[in-house]
Amino acid sequence: MTQSQAIDVPGWRQRTSIDVPLRHPNRQDLLHEQWQRRLGHLSHVRLLRLPPDRTRGVHRTRVERRLVGEVAVSRQFSDPIEGTSGSGETDGRADLVAVHVIRSGSLRIEDTGRRADLGPGALCIRDLHTSWQFAYTAPTDCSVLILPRAGLLQHLYRTRLPALTVAPAAAPESRLLLAHLDAAWSLAEQLGPEATQAAGEAMAMLLTGLIRTHAPVALPPQSLRAAATAYADSRLRDPDLAPATIARALNVSVRTLHRAFADGETVMAYVRRRRLEGARRELDRPGSPYTVADVAARWQFADSSHFRRAYRGTYGQRPSATG
């Protein structure tokens, strides 16, 4: 049974609030209990927790929700909170898409290899076939749409639904969607069932237009490899350089990144080789002020012994013999 089949009264509305004292000794259990009792309809949220560093005052969540055809539309306010949404392709809850429009505050969402930090004026569309970590990192006011994937896929035709699409709310496609959303929200109590259903279908169509315009373009393997090596070259001395950070910067999954390197050296083998080249240049520079240990540290080798072994294995000589 879909949400609109379960509740078919035109203009149906629900207002919900959650208040959790942050000093409560069982505050996480209290949050879970209130969430299940009052917001259990948000079934795409699998796990919810209060940030461990917030221990004073009261956590507040406010939700006003309406149904527009098959689309559940919410206006939400939440103090900082984090959790998991989406559940993978084997769960019925995955047959949904979530749309967030941030009016104030901030939302961080990420999966393996992808991360987006969204502030005021940002809009994002997430396929809940993917399991997402999310966090409101500040008190956040936003609009949220939850709709069936099928409602988008029938309009996208042969276009694959991206896992994540991010667009500015000021973009023309976003403005058209948001204007329709505002009109449908304000007229919900005056529309009959047929008009309400049509308004929901129009939202799905407008979302597909937004996806077609703003979805990330998939790079062919050679172009992706070139983009990845260029990104790595610009950050060779960054201690956090890793496949996950490279994939996140290029808006692809770690698996996709590894596939782009499948016909040669791995992505981290490339990074290691380029770091060794940089270290060799520094050691070979006349009057270089750096010791072997300094160079090893500067180019992110675990220690000077590891650096010496890697250097000798590549160049056939000790690093101190260079030059």
C-alpha positions as protocol buffer text, in pm:
chain_id: "A"
residue {
  index: 1
  type: MET
  ca { x: 0 y: 0 z: 0 }
}
residue {
  index: 2
  type: THR
  ca { x: 144 y: 337 z: -99 }
}
residue {
  index: 3
  type: GLN
  ca { x: 127 y: 644 z: 120 }
}
residue {
  index: 4
  type: SER
  ca { x: -140 y: 806 z: -95 }
}
residue {
  index: 5
  type: GLN
  ca { x: -348 y: 487 z: -90 }
}
residue {
  index: 6
  type: ALA
  ca { x: -320 y: 470 z: 289 }
}
residue {
  index: 7
  type: ILE
  ca { x: -437 y: 830 z: 332 }
}
residue {
  index: 8
  type: ASP
  ca { x: -653 y: 964 z: 49 }
}
residue {
  index: 9
  type: VAL
  ca { x: -809 y: 1270 z: 212 }
}
residue {
  index: 10
  type: PRO
  ca { x: -737 y: 1585 z: 4 }
}
residue {
  index: 11
  type: GLY
  ca { x: -535 y: 1835 z: 198 }
}
residue {
  index: 12
  type: TRP
  ca { x: -426 y: 1579 z: 462 }
}
residue {
  index: 13
  type: ARG
  ca { x: -165 y: 1732 z: 691 }
}
residue {
  index: 14
  type: GLN
  ca { x: 48 y: 1610 z: 979 }
}
residue {
  index: 15
  type: ARG
  ca { x: 248 y: 1818 z: 1227 }
}
residue {
  index: 16
  type: THR
  ca { x: 503 y: 1642 z: 1445 }
}
residue {
  index: 17
  type: SER
  ca { x: 756 y: 1757 z: 1701 }
}
residue {
  index: 18
  type: ILE
  ca { x: 1036 y: 1580 z: 1888 }
}
residue {
  index: 19
  type: ASP
  ca { x: 1208 y: 1718 z: 2197 }
}
residue {
  index: 20
  type: VAL
  ca { x: 1494 y: 1528 z: 2361 }
}
residue {
  index: 21
  type: PRO
  ca { x: 1678 y: 1664 z: 2667 }
}
residue {
  index: 22
  type: LEU
  ca { x: 2046 y: 1633 z: 2579 }
}
residue {
  index: 23
  type: ARG
  ca { x: 2141 y: 1564 z: 2942 }
}
residue {
  index: 24
  type: HIS
  ca { x: 1907 y: 1266 z: 2959 }
}
residue {
  index: 25
  type: PRO
  ca { x: 2113 y: 953 z: 3045 }
}
residue {
  index: 26
  type: ASN
  ca { x: 1930 y: 752 z: 2777 }
}
residue {
  index: 27
  type: ARG
  ca { x: 1891 y: 1030 z: 2524 }
}
residue {
  index: 28
  type: GLN
  ca { x: 1964 y: 809 z: 2221 }
}
residue {
  index: 29
  type: ASP
  ca { x: 1696 y: 560 z: 2326 }
}
residue {
  index: 30
  type: LEU
  ca { x: 1454 y: 846 z: 2392 }
}
residue {
  index: 31
  type: LEU
  ca { x: 1522 y: 987 z: 2046 }
}
residue {
  index: 32
  type: HIS
  ca { x: 1466 y: 647 z: 1886 }
}
residue {
  index: 33
  type: GLU
  ca { x: 1140 y: 596 z: 2076 }
}
residue {
  index: 34
  type: GLN
  ca { x: 1001 y: 938 z: 1979 }
}
residue {
  index: 35
  type: TRP
  ca { x: 1113 y: 897 z: 1620 }
}
residue {
  index: 36
  type: GLN
  ca { x: 944 y: 558 z: 1579 }
}
residue {
  index: 37
  type: ARG
  ca { x: 624 y: 677 z: 1746 }
}
residue {
  index: 38
  type: ARG
  ca { x: 592 y: 1014 z: 1574 }
}
residue {
  index: 39
  type: LEU
  ca { x: 795 y: 993 z: 1251 }
}
residue {
  index: 40
  type: GLY
  ca { x: 780 y: 625 z: 1167 }
}
residue {
  index: 41
  type: HIS
  ca { x: 637 y: 716 z: 825 }
}
residue {
  index: 42
  type: LEU
  ca { x: 988 y: 835 z: 728 }
}
residue {
  index: 43
  type: SER
  ca { x: 1084 y: 475 z: 662 }
}
residue {
  index: 44
  type: HIS
  ca { x: 1388 y: 560 z: 451 }
}
residue {
  index: 45
  type: VAL
  ca { x: 1569 y: 668 z: 772 }
}
residue {
  index: 46
  type: ARG
  ca { x: 1727 y: 351 z: 910 }
}
residue {
  index: 47
  type: LEU
  ca { x: 1934 y: 492 z: 1193 }
}
residue {
  index: 48
  type: LEU
  ca { x: 1922 y: 819 z: 1384 }
}
residue {
  index: 49
  type: ARG
  ca { x: 2151 y: 946 z: 1658 }
}
residue {
  index: 50
  type: LEU
  ca { x: 2237 y: 1264 z: 1843 }
}
residue {
  index: 51
  type: PRO
  ca { x: 2594 y: 1396 z: 1796 }
}
residue {
  index: 52
  type: PRO
  ca { x: 2810 y: 1292 z: 2093 }
}
residue {
  index: 53
  type: ASP
  ca { x: 2946 y: 1645 z: 2143 }
}
residue {
  index: 54
  type: ARG
  ca { x: 2601 y: 1796 z: 2208 }
}
residue {
  index: 55
  type: THR
  ca { x: 2514 y: 1743 z: 2576 }
}
residue {
  index: 56
  type: ARG
  ca { x: 2341 y: 2066 z: 2681 }
}
residue {
  index: 57
  type: GLY
  ca { x: 1992 y: 2198 z: 2614 }
}
residue {
  index: 58
  type: VAL
  ca { x: 1720 y: 2022 z: 2417 }
}
residue {
  index: 59
  type: HIS
  ca { x: 1729 y: 1870 z: 2072 }
}
residue {
  index: 60
  type: ARG
  ca { x: 1432 y: 1983 z: 1863 }
}
residue {
  index: 61
  type: THR
  ca { x: 1286 y: 1842 z: 1542 }
}
residue {
  index: 62
  type: ARG
  ca { x: 977 y: 1993 z: 1379 }
}
residue {
  index: 63
  type: VAL
  ca { x: 805 y: 1840 z: 1076 }
}
residue {
  index: 64
  type: GLU
  ca { x: 495 y: 1950 z: 888 }
}
residue {
  index: 65
  type: ARG
  ca { x: 402 y: 1702 z: 616 }
}
residue {
  index: 66
  type: ARG
  ca { x: 150 y: 1681 z: 336 }
}
residue {
  index: 67
  type: LEU
  ca { x: 83 y: 1432 z: 60 }
}
residue {
  index: 68
  type: VAL
  ca { x: 71 y: 1559 z: -296 }
}
residue {
  index: 69
  type: GLY
  ca { x: -28 y: 1257 z: -501 }
}
residue {
  index: 70
  type: GLU
  ca { x: 251 y: 1000 z: -449 }
}
residue {
  index: 71
  type: VAL
  ca { x: 491 y: 1266 z: -316 }
}
residue {
  index: 72
  type: ALA
  ca { x: 533 y: 1317 z: 59 }
}
residue {
  index: 73
  type: VAL
  ca { x: 628 y: 1683 z: 106 }
}
residue {
  index: 74
  type: SER
  ca { x: 773 y: 1799 z: 439 }
}
residue {
  index: 75
  type: ARG
  ca { x: 885 y: 2129 z: 580 }
}
residue {
  index: 76
  type: GLN
  ca { x: 1139 y: 2042 z: 845 }
}
residue {
  index: 77
  type: PHE
  ca { x: 1351 y: 2203 z: 1111 }
}
residue {
  index: 78
  type: SER
  ca { x: 1611 y: 2002 z: 1298 }
}
residue {
  index: 79
  type: ASP
  ca { x: 1886 y: 2071 z: 1545 }
}
residue {
  index: 80
  type: PRO
  ca { x: 2211 y: 1883 z: 1469 }
}
residue {
  index: 81
  type: ILE
  ca { x: 2148 y: 1514 z: 1420 }
}
residue {
  index: 82
  type: GLU
  ca { x: 2301 y: 1233 z: 1214 }
}
residue {
  index: 83
  type: GLY
  ca { x: 2207 y: 894 z: 1080 }
}
residue {
  index: 84
  type: THR
  ca { x: 2168 y: 662 z: 781 }
}
residue {
  index: 85
  type: SER
  ca { x: 1906 y: 665 z: 508 }
}
residue {
  index: 86
  type: GLY
  ca { x: 1848 y: 436 z: 213 }
}
residue {
  index: 87
  type: SER
  ca { x: 1907 y: 66 z: 247 }
}
residue {
  index: 88
  type: GLY
  ca { x: 2038 y: -98 z: -69 }
}
residue {
  index: 89
  type: GLU
  ca { x: 1860 y: -268 z: -353 }
}
residue {
  index: 90
  type: THR
  ca { x: 1724 y: -565 z: -156 }
}
residue {
  index: 91
  type: ASP
  ca { x: 1501 y: -356 z: 70 }
}
residue {
  index: 92
  type: GLY
  ca { x: 1163 y: -214 z: -31 }
}
residue {
  index: 93
  type: ARG
  ca { x: 1256 y: 113 z: 136 }
}
residue {
  index: 94
  type: ALA
  ca { x: 1513 y: 158 z: -140 }
}
residue {
  index: 95
  type: ASP
  ca { x: 1240 y: 215 z: -400 }
}
residue {
  index: 96
  type: LEU
  ca { x: 1232 y: 582 z: -303 }
}
residue {
  index: 97
  type: VAL
  ca { x: 1406 y: 905 z: -395 }
}
residue {
  index: 98
  type: ALA
  ca { x: 1476 y: 1185 z: -146 }
}
residue {
  index: 99
  type: VAL
  ca { x: 1498 y: 1553 z: -239 }
}
residue {
  index: 100
  type: HIS
  ca { x: 1632 y: 1817 z: 2 }
}
residue {
  index: 101
  type: VAL
  ca { x: 1615 y: 2193 z: -44 }
}
residue {
  index: 102
  type: ILE
  ca { x: 1819 y: 2375 z: 221 }
}
residue {
  index: 103
  type: ARG
  ca { x: 1688 y: 2714 z: 331 }
}
residue {
  index: 104
  type: SER
  ca { x: 1923 y: 2763 z: 627 }
}
residue {
  index: 105
  type: GLY
  ca { x: 2177 y: 2553 z: 814 }
}
residue {
  index: 106
  type: SER
  ca { x: 2378 y: 2270 z: 657 }
}
residue {
  index: 107
  type: LEU
  ca { x: 2340 y: 1909 z: 550 }
}
residue {
  index: 108
  type: ARG
  ca { x: 2627 y: 1667 z: 489 }
}
residue {
  index: 109
  type: ILE
  ca { x: 2558 y: 1349 z: 291 }
}
residue {
  index: 110
  type: GLU
  ca { x: 2804 y: 1081 z: 186 }
}
residue {
  index: 111
  type: ASP
  ca { x: 2844 y: 725 z: 75 }
}
residue {
  index: 112
  type: THR
  ca { x: 3155 y: 531 z: -29 }
}
residue {
  index: 113
  type: GLY
  ca { x: 3348 y: 775 z: -247 }
}
residue {
  index: 114
  type: ARG
  ca { x: 3092 y: 1057 z: -259 }
}
residue {
  index: 115
  type: ARG
  ca { x: 3032 y: 1348 z: -28 }
}
residue {
  index: 116
  type: ALA
  ca { x: 2831 y: 1668 z: -53 }
}
residue {
  index: 117
  type: ASP
  ca { x: 2819 y: 1952 z: 198 }
}
residue {
  index: 118
  type: LEU
  ca { x: 2501 y: 2147 z: 131 }
}
residue {
  index: 119
  type: GLY
  ca { x: 2429 y: 2496 z: 259 }
}
residue {
  index: 120
  type: PRO
  ca { x: 2150 y: 2749 z: 207 }
}
residue {
  index: 121
  type: GLY
  ca { x: 2029 y: 2760 z: -152 }
}
residue {
  index: 122
  type: ALA
  ca { x: 2135 y: 2404 z: -237 }
}
residue {
  index: 123
  type: LEU
  ca { x: 1913 y: 2129 z: -372 }
}
residue {
  index: 124
  type: CYS
  ca { x: 2002 y: 1760 z: -389 }
}
residue {
  index: 125
  type: ILE
  ca { x: 1832 y: 1448 z: -522 }
}
residue {
  index: 126
  type: ARG
  ca { x: 1937 y: 1111 z: -377 }
}
residue {
  index: 127
  type: ASP
  ca { x: 1853 y: 763 z: -500 }
}
residue {
  index: 128
  type: LEU
  ca { x: 1781 y: 560 z: -187 }
}
residue {
  index: 129
  type: HIS
  ca { x: 1903 y: 242 z: -357 }
}
residue {
  index: 130
  type: THR
  ca { x: 2229 y: 372 z: -209 }
}
residue {
  index: 131
  type: SER
  ca { x: 2287 y: 376 z: 166 }
}
residue {
  index: 132
  type: TRP
  ca { x: 2373 y: 732 z: 270 }
}
residue {
  index: 133
  type: GLN
  ca { x: 2528 y: 873 z: 584 }
}
residue {
  index: 134
  type: PHE
  ca { x: 2374 y: 1212 z: 660 }
}
residue {
  index: 135
  type: ALA
  ca { x: 2413 y: 1480 z: 923 }
}
residue {
  index: 136
  type: TYR
  ca { x: 2252 y: 1814 z: 990 }
}
residue {
  index: 137
  type: THR
  ca { x: 2568 y: 1982 z: 1119 }
}
residue {
  index: 138
  type: ALA
  ca { x: 2388 y: 2300 z: 1233 }
}
residue {
  index: 139
  type: PRO
  ca { x: 2025 y: 2387 z: 1309 }
}
residue {
  index: 140
  type: THR
  ca { x: 1872 y: 2336 z: 966 }
}
residue {
  index: 141
  type: ASP
  ca { x: 1551 y: 2447 z: 798 }
}
residue {
  index: 142
  type: CYS
  ca { x: 1468 y: 2261 z: 477 }
}
residue {
  index: 143
  type: SER
  ca { x: 1202 y: 2116 z: 251 }
}
residue {
  index: 144
  type: VAL
  ca { x: 1207 y: 1742 z: 185 }
}
residue {
  index: 145
  type: LEU
  ca { x: 1032 y: 1541 z: -85 }
}
residue {
  index: 146
  type: ILE
  ca { x: 1007 y: 1162 z: -75 }
}
residue {
  index: 147
  type: LEU
  ca { x: 869 y: 993 z: -384 }
}
residue {
  index: 148
  type: PRO
  ca { x: 876 y: 651 z: -551 }
}
residue {
  index: 149
  type: ARG
  ca { x: 1167 y: 584 z: -788 }
}
residue {
  index: 150
  type: ALA
  ca { x: 918 y: 461 z: -1047 }
}
residue {
  index: 151
  type: GLY
  ca { x: 771 y: 810 z: -1068 }
}
residue {
  index: 152
  type: LEU
  ca { x: 1105 y: 941 z: -1191 }
}
residue {
  index: 153
  type: LEU
  ca { x: 1216 y: 643 z: -1397 }
}
residue {
  index: 154
  type: GLN
  ca { x: 905 y: 651 z: -1616 }
}
residue {
  index: 155
  type: HIS
  ca { x: 997 y: 1007 z: -1718 }
}
residue {
  index: 156
  type: LEU
  ca { x: 1372 y: 951 z: -1748 }
}
residue {
  index: 157
  type: TYR
  ca { x: 1309 y: 672 z: -2000 }
}
residue {
  index: 158
  type: ARG
  ca { x: 1650 y: 524 z: -2083 }
}
residue {
  index: 159
  type: THR
  ca { x: 1846 y: 770 z: -1873 }
}
residue {
  index: 160
  type: ARG
  ca { x: 1994 y: 607 z: -1563 }
}
residue {
  index: 161
  type: LEU
  ca { x: 1891 y: 763 z: -1232 }
}
residue {
  index: 162
  type: PRO
  ca { x: 2212 y: 904 z: -1078 }
}
residue {
  index: 163
  type: ALA
  ca { x: 2287 y: 823 z: -716 }
}
residue {
  index: 164
  type: LEU
  ca { x: 2327 y: 1193 z: -639 }
}
residue {
  index: 165
  type: THR
  ca { x: 2237 y: 1513 z: -821 }
}
residue {
  index: 166
  type: VAL
  ca { x: 2319 y: 1852 z: -668 }
}
residue {
  index: 167
  type: ALA
  ca { x: 2195 y: 2181 z: -810 }
}
residue {
  index: 168
  type: PRO
  ca { x: 2162 y: 2541 z: -691 }
}
residue {
  index: 169
  type: ALA
  ca { x: 1810 y: 2633 z: -590 }
}
residue {
  index: 170
  type: ALA
  ca { x: 1856 y: 2947 z: -802 }
}
residue {
  index: 171
  type: ALA
  ca { x: 1895 y: 2745 z: -1124 }
}
residue {
  index: 172
  type: PRO
  ca { x: 1599 y: 2787 z: -1364 }
}
residue {
  index: 173
  type: GLU
  ca { x: 1503 y: 2419 z: -1338 }
}
residue {
  index: 174
  type: SER
  ca { x: 1511 y: 2436 z: -958 }
}
residue {
  index: 175
  type: ARG
  ca { x: 1309 y: 2759 z: -949 }
}
residue {
  index: 176
  type: LEU
  ca { x: 1040 y: 2603 z: -1166 }
}
residue {
  index: 177
  type: LEU
  ca { x: 1021 y: 2299 z: -937 }
}
residue {
  index: 178
  type: LEU
  ca { x: 1012 y: 2509 z: -620 }
}
residue {
  index: 179
  type: ALA
  ca { x: 744 y: 2742 z: -756 }
}
residue {
  index: 180
  type: HIS
  ca { x: 526 y: 2442 z: -833 }
}
residue {
  index: 181
  type: LEU
  ca { x: 603 y: 2295 z: -490 }
}
residue {
  index: 182
  type: ASP
  ca { x: 500 y: 2617 z: -314 }
}
residue {
  index: 183
  type: ALA
  ca { x: 177 y: 2635 z: -514 }
}
residue {
  index: 184
  type: ALA
  ca { x: 89 y: 2271 z: -448 }
}
residue {
  index: 185
  type: TRP
  ca { x: 160 y: 2314 z: -75 }
}
residue {
  index: 186
  type: SER
  ca { x: -54 y: 2627 z: -39 }
}
residue {
  index: 187
  type: LEU
  ca { x: -344 y: 2486 z: -244 }
}
residue {
  index: 188
  type: ALA
  ca { x: -338 y: 2134 z: -100 }
}
residue {
  index: 189
  type: GLU
  ca { x: -653 y: 2182 z: 108 }
}
residue {
  index: 190
  type: GLN
  ca { x: -847 y: 2315 z: -191 }
}
residue {
  index: 191
  type: LEU
  ca { x: -750 y: 2053 z: -450 }
}
residue {
  index: 192
  type: GLY
  ca { x: -953 y: 1741 z: -517 }
}
residue {
  index: 193
  type: PRO
  ca { x: -795 y: 1392 z: -548 }
}
residue {
  index: 194
  type: GLU
  ca { x: -743 y: 1411 z: -926 }
}
residue {
  index: 195
  type: ALA
  ca { x: -577 y: 1752 z: -914 }
}
residue {
  index: 196
  type: THR
  ca { x: -362 y: 1647 z: -619 }
}
residue {
  index: 197
  type: GLN
  ca { x: -245 y: 1338 z: -807 }
}
residue {
  index: 198
  type: ALA
  ca { x: -167 y: 1550 z: -1113 }
}
residue {
  index: 199
  type: ALA
  ca { x: 32 y: 1795 z: -900 }
}
residue {
  index: 200
  type: GLY
  ca { x: 244 y: 1509 z: -766 }
}
residue {
  index: 201
  type: GLU
  ca { x: 308 y: 1373 z: -1115 }
}
residue {
  index: 202
  type: ALA
  ca { x: 411 y: 1721 z: -1229 }
}
residue {
  index: 203
  type: MET
  ca { x: 670 y: 1730 z: -946 }
}
residue {
  index: 204
  type: ALA
  ca { x: 819 y: 1406 z: -1075 }
}
residue {
  index: 205
  type: MET
  ca { x: 838 y: 1544 z: -1428 }
}
residue {
  index: 206
  type: LEU
  ca { x: 1004 y: 1866 z: -1311 }
}
residue {
  index: 207
  type: LEU
  ca { x: 1254 y: 1664 z: -1109 }
}
residue {
  index: 208
  type: THR
  ca { x: 1350 y: 1462 z: -1416 }
}
residue {
  index: 209
  type: GLY
  ca { x: 1418 y: 1784 z: -1605 }
}
residue {
  index: 210
  type: LEU
  ca { x: 1640 y: 1900 z: -1322 }
}
residue {
  index: 211
  type: ILE
  ca { x: 1825 y: 1566 z: -1318 }
}
residue {
  index: 212
  type: ARG
  ca { x: 1883 y: 1571 z: -1693 }
}
residue {
  index: 213
  type: THR
  ca { x: 2033 y: 1919 z: -1667 }
}
residue {
  index: 214
  type: HIS
  ca { x: 2241 y: 1892 z: -1349 }
}
residue {
  index: 215
  type: ALA
  ca { x: 2331 y: 1525 z: -1302 }
}
residue {
  index: 216
  type: PRO
  ca { x: 2707 y: 1458 z: -1305 }
}
residue {
  index: 217
  type: VAL
  ca { x: 2835 y: 1343 z: -1643 }
}
residue {
  index: 218
  type: ALA
  ca { x: 2997 y: 1000 z: -1634 }
}
residue {
  index: 219
  type: LEU
  ca { x: 3351 y: 1018 z: -1772 }
}
residue {
  index: 220
  type: PRO
  ca { x: 3485 y: 739 z: -1996 }
}
residue {
  index: 221
  type: PRO
  ca { x: 3764 y: 539 z: -1824 }
}
residue {
  index: 222
  type: GLN
  ca { x: 4050 y: 719 z: -1998 }
}
residue {
  index: 223
  type: SER
  ca { x: 3910 y: 1063 z: -1916 }
}
residue {
  index: 224
  type: LEU
  ca { x: 3840 y: 957 z: -1559 }
}
residue {
  index: 225
  type: ARG
  ca { x: 4193 y: 825 z: -1523 }
}
residue {
  index: 226
  type: ALA
  ca { x: 4335 y: 1153 z: -1656 }
}
residue {
  index: 227
  type: ALA
  ca { x: 4118 y: 1354 z: -1416 }
}
residue {
  index: 228
  type: ALA
  ca { x: 4222 y: 1129 z: -1125 }
}
residue {
  index: 229
  type: THR
  ca { x: 4594 y: 1154 z: -1200 }
}
residue {
  index: 230
  type: ALA
  ca { x: 4570 y: 1532 z: -1238 }
}
residue {
  index: 231
  type: TYR
  ca { x: 4394 y: 1556 z: -902 }
}
residue {
  index: 232
  type: ALA
  ca { x: 4651 y: 1328 z: -737 }
}
residue {
  index: 233
  type: ASP
  ca { x: 4944 y: 1523 z: -888 }
}
residue {
  index: 234
  type: SER
  ca { x: 4814 y: 1842 z: -730 }
}
residue {
  index: 235
  type: ARG
  ca { x: 4798 y: 1683 z: -384 }
}
residue {
  index: 236
  type: LEU
  ca { x: 5089 y: 1438 z: -366 }
}
residue {
  index: 237
  type: ARG
  ca { x: 5204 y: 1572 z: -31 }
}
residue {
  index: 238
  type: ASP
  ca { x: 4855 y: 1561 z: 121 }
}
residue {
  index: 239
  type: PRO
  ca { x: 4847 y: 1292 z: 395 }
}
residue {
  index: 240
  type: ASP
  ca { x: 4478 y: 1228 z: 325 }
}
residue {
  index: 241
  type: LEU
  ca { x: 4527 y: 1146 z: -44 }
}
residue {
  index: 242
  type: ALA
  ca { x: 4358 y: 809 z: -99 }
}
residue {
  index: 243
  type: PRO
  ca { x: 4121 y: 642 z: -347 }
}
residue {
  index: 244
  type: ALA
  ca { x: 3819 y: 754 z: -143 }
}
residue {
  index: 245
  type: THR
  ca { x: 3923 y: 1122 z: -144 }
}
residue {
  index: 246
  type: ILE
  ca { x: 4002 y: 1114 z: -517 }
}
residue {
  index: 247
  type: ALA
  ca { x: 3671 y: 944 z: -598 }
}
residue {
  index: 248
  type: ARG
  ca { x: 3481 y: 1191 z: -382 }
}
residue {
  index: 249
  type: ALA
  ca { x: 3644 y: 1488 z: -557 }
}
residue {
  index: 250
  type: LEU
  ca { x: 3547 y: 1345 z: -898 }
}
residue {
  index: 251
  type: ASN
  ca { x: 3195 y: 1247 z: -785 }
}
residue {
  index: 252
  type: VAL
  ca { x: 3236 y: 878 z: -866 }
}
residue {
  index: 253
  type: SER
  ca { x: 3242 y: 564 z: -655 }
}
residue {
  index: 254
  type: VAL
  ca { x: 3569 y: 409 z: -542 }
}
residue {
  index: 255
  type: ARG
  ca { x: 3484 y: 102 z: -750 }
}
residue {
  index: 256
  type: THR
  ca { x: 3445 y: 315 z: -1062 }
}
residue {
  index: 257
  type: LEU
  ca { x: 3778 y: 484 z: -991 }
}
residue {
  index: 258
  type: HIS
  ca { x: 3956 y: 150 z: -957 }
}
residue {
  index: 259
  type: ARG
  ca { x: 3803 y: 30 z: -1284 }
}
residue {
  index: 260
  type: ALA
  ca { x: 3958 y: 330 z: -1463 }
}
residue {
  index: 261
  type: PHE
  ca { x: 4301 y: 202 z: -1352 }
}
residue {
  index: 262
  type: ALA
  ca { x: 4231 y: -166 z: -1423 }
}
residue {
  index: 263
  type: ASP
  ca { x: 4455 y: -194 z: -1730 }
}
residue {
  index: 264
  type: GLY
  ca { x: 4773 y: -71 z: -1560 }
}
residue {
  index: 265
  type: GLU
  ca { x: 4911 y: 38 z: -1226 }
}
residue {
  index: 266
  type: THR
  ca { x: 4660 y: 93 z: -947 }
}
residue {
  index: 267
  type: VAL
  ca { x: 4568 y: 441 z: -836 }
}
residue {
  index: 268
  type: MET
  ca { x: 4785 y: 419 z: -523 }
}
residue {
  index: 269
  type: ALA
  ca { x: 5073 y: 268 z: -721 }
}
residue {
  index: 270
  type: TYR
  ca { x: 5055 y: 579 z: -936 }
}
residue {
  index: 271
  type: VAL
  ca { x: 5056 y: 802 z: -628 }
}
residue {
  index: 272
  type: ARG
  ca { x: 5354 y: 613 z: -481 }
}
residue {
  index: 273
  type: ARG
  ca { x: 5551 y: 643 z: -807 }
}
residue {
  index: 274
  type: ARG
  ca { x: 5483 y: 1015 z: -836 }
}
residue {
  index: 275
  type: ARG
  ca { x: 5580 y: 1069 z: -472 }
}
residue {
  index: 276
  type: LEU
  ca { x: 5908 y: 887 z: -530 }
}
residue {
  index: 277
  type: GLU
  ca { x: 5975 y: 1107 z: -832 }
}
residue {
  index: 278
  type: GLY
  ca { x: 5913 y: 1419 z: -625 }
}
residue {
  index: 279
  type: ALA
  ca { x: 6137 y: 1291 z: -347 }
}
residue {
  index: 280
  type: ARG
  ca { x: 6414 y: 1214 z: -593 }
}
residue {
  index: 281
  type: ARG
  ca { x: 6402 y: 1565 z: -737 }
}
residue {
  index: 282
  type: GLU
  ca { x: 6439 y: 1714 z: -389 }
}
residue {
  index: 283
  type: LEU
  ca { x: 6733 y: 1489 z: -302 }
}
residue {
  index: 284
  type: ASP
  ca { x: 6898 y: 1559 z: -638 }
}
residue {
  index: 285
  type: ARG
  ca { x: 6871 y: 1935 z: -601 }
}
residue {
  index: 286
  type: PRO
  ca { x: 7213 y: 2095 z: -534 }
}
residue {
  index: 287
  type: GLY
  ca { x: 7230 y: 2232 z: -181 }
}
residue {
  index: 288
  type: SER
  ca { x: 6904 y: 2067 z: -76 }
}
residue {
  index: 289
  type: PRO
  ca { x: 6842 y: 2140 z: 293 }
}
residue {
  index: 290
  type: TYR
  ca { x: 6648 y: 1818 z: 346 }
}
residue {
  index: 291
  type: THR
  ca { x: 6774 y: 1493 z: 497 }
}
residue {
  index: 292
  type: VAL
  ca { x: 6648 y: 1156 z: 379 }
}
residue {
  index: 293
  type: ALA
  ca { x: 6415 y: 1146 z: 682 }
}
residue {
  index: 294
  type: ASP
  ca { x: 6285 y: 1495 z: 597 }
}
residue {
  index: 295
  type: VAL
  ca { x: 6210 y: 1397 z: 239 }
}
residue {
  index: 296
  type: ALA
  ca { x: 6039 y: 1075 z: 347 }
}
residue {
  index: 297
  type: ALA
  ca { x: 5810 y: 1272 z: 577 }
}
residue {
  index: 298
  type: ARG
  ca { x: 5743 y: 1548 z: 322 }
}
residue {
  index: 299
  type: TRP
  ca { x: 5632 y: 1293 z: 61 }
}
residue {
  index: 300
  type: GLN
  ca { x: 5412 y: 1094 z: 299 }
}
residue {
  index: 301
  type: PHE
  ca { x: 5615 y: 776 z: 343 }
}
residue {
  index: 302
  type: ALA
  ca { x: 5548 y: 595 z: 670 }
}
residue {
  index: 303
  type: ASP
  ca { x: 5908 y: 627 z: 785 }
}
residue {
  index: 304
  type: SER
  ca { x: 6258 y: 667 z: 644 }
}
residue {
  index: 305
  type: SER
  ca { x: 6321 y: 289 z: 637 }
}
residue {
  index: 306
  type: HIS
  ca { x: 6011 y: 234 z: 425 }
}
residue {
  index: 307
  type: PHE
  ca { x: 6115 y: 521 z: 200 }
}
residue {
  index: 308
  type: ARG
  ca { x: 6468 y: 380 z: 155 }
}
residue {
  index: 309
  type: ARG
  ca { x: 6334 y: 38 z: 56 }
}
residue {
  index: 310
  type: ALA
  ca { x: 6086 y: 186 z: -191 }
}
residue {
  index: 311
  type: TYR
  ca { x: 6352 y: 416 z: -336 }
}
residue {
  index: 312
  type: ARG
  ca { x: 6609 y: 140 z: -380 }
}
residue {
  index: 313
  type: GLY
  ca { x: 6351 y: -93 z: -531 }
}
residue {
  index: 314
  type: THR
  ca { x: 6261 y: 170 z: -792 }
}
residue {
  index: 315
  type: TYR
  ca { x: 6596 y: 334 z: -868 }
}
residue {
  index: 316
  type: GLY
  ca { x: 6844 y: 62 z: -771 }
}
residue {
  index: 317
  type: GLN
  ca { x: 7037 y: 284 z: -530 }
}
residue {
  index: 318
  type: ARG
  ca { x: 7008 y: 427 z: -181 }
}
residue {
  index: 319
  type: PRO
  ca { x: 6848 y: 773 z: -160 }
}
residue {
  index: 320
  type: SER
  ca { x: 7167 y: 912 z: -3 }
}
residue {
  index: 321
  type: ALA
  ca { x: 7358 y: 809 z: -316 }
}
residue {
  index: 322
  type: THR
  ca { x: 7151 y: 1029 z: -546 }
}
residue {
  index: 323
  type: GLY
  ca { x: 7344 y: 1311 z: -704 }
}
